[in-house]
């Protein structure tokens, strides 16, 4: 078994700015650890996992290399990064590196998109494939969405008895199905034959067009639109439906929601990562992650759903709720931070209040997903979580509401519903 994690590249993740300016989006900390570490951990737990490949078109940089080395040591599985020469789409990348994926005689491999958070029921997908279909069939992880939100995802129509996928449509314009694609797949080497057919077809179409830069475009292959749509109804593609948590992490606001889902899971999977109320320690409400190097005053109140990074300082009487505070940030006495991501090395002055509006799914609908909100509606900034880029300084006694502050800004007054450049 192998696993491939698709991490995209720098021109992707634009909705994640200004946070993706500082680290590649897959390394952004969610619930205290880099986003993609949750994927690696889930893959490493599967018996027989021989290698994990990260694939994308980020330049290999120091942060990525450091992360890979420490993850290899922690999870005892070889982890490599394969860099694409261009954005090849979800299918083009794995087709380009097919020899690397199949080397060592891989019988099957998982493909996971890095920008989702999930319980990752990989073992269950393997067992499901053994019960349904033959050893050459492919499995998509699916989950249930509500009718209106399903239109924003890949929709799957499956046979109720066999779970065979009969029809697949990516982001349909009218309602097709409530079962949506989670971006987590189990393939066998046979998938490359199907991707190869798309590649050949692309090449023939381009030869007819005789466009000058055709060679590159033939290699861009999207698993969802190009491969699954064709495979549906052929008896080769099945859907495994999960009831576990799942969410996309497209915007910075969805990172806070993903953090909540992972922190919830920690009570079962990593109780040691959750902070406890101790004599002389801060007041902890609900699930909170605190990095061991953070210094927190005993009169601070944290939680629920708070993640405090490395070397963070939290002063007396500080209140933090539904927020991510990144490494090196400093919250001075009596600040209040709600529904906010506080960037690396930022400082919030005394008695300041920094607050956003949560963009959570509807709590009364068990199938609701997080909406990927547009930044503007009718020319105005849509109220969402507040984001402070890295090294932002906020003076004492000001209020920052529903705003995005770009890195290295020193504010002098209060702001509301603004992007501060």
C-alpha angles and dihedrals in degrees: 000000000000135000131217119199115197108214101174120211147268098285088055120069092054090142087057094063138151087031095053090059090076105039133012105269094246089061094052107121115249115181090352101307132076112280094243093049089075088059094047092049092052092048093047090056093060109099112244096024104154103176142000118213123197112204129191144104101263113128104252101257135179095263092052094046092048091049093050093050094050093044091052091053093046099045099031093225126117108254122189135177118225113196119210116217090225139357101291100175126244094297101033094062096053091043091051091051096037093124091055091048094049097041112118090031101282108198094194138356138198122228116202129181110228095219097069129084117211147144085254101219091198096148089051090052090055092050091045091054091053091053097043127047125346131298089272096058124107128227130213119196108232135184135185121262129179118266099259097043094046088076090070093061142049106284122215127203110196138179105260093222104040100024088227111157108244099172135016127188125176112221096338120205093227132034113288108156142337092229110094134191113256096199093246118114142177113212138175124213087266089078090075091066089058093045088047090056090055090049091051091047091050090051093051092049091049092048088058092049092045091204114173099236095040099124094071097047095055089064094056104097126168114208092207104049100025104036111023094045089056095042094051112107094017095103091245102093126069134177124223109202117213127199091194122105120285134169140160120244102211103131131036089250091061089056090068090050091047089049089056092051093050094044087053090053092049091073085071103026106031112011088163090067094060120088118236131207107260131176108271091014130108121278109267119202118187121328116352131166117204122183110233091239095056118108113217128180115237092236094058119107116213131184176319102207101358128148118193117196136213119307095359117158119213117187134210120304094005117156119205124177135167092355145122116222110194127215121296095013120140126210110193124214119307097002118150119215119183130170091350141129109217110204128230115292093359121149128213115196127228119293091004119142121213114183140165136184114254116240093204124154117259105284092208093059112071091199098047116124129200113273115233094229122208112240093236134038120184089351093303130106109259110236107253138136117321116246126197113194120218121301096011117157120208116190125230121282099011129126122225113189129185092337138138115218117196120225124286097019125145109203123206103187145016122293135193130193095350142127105224110209 
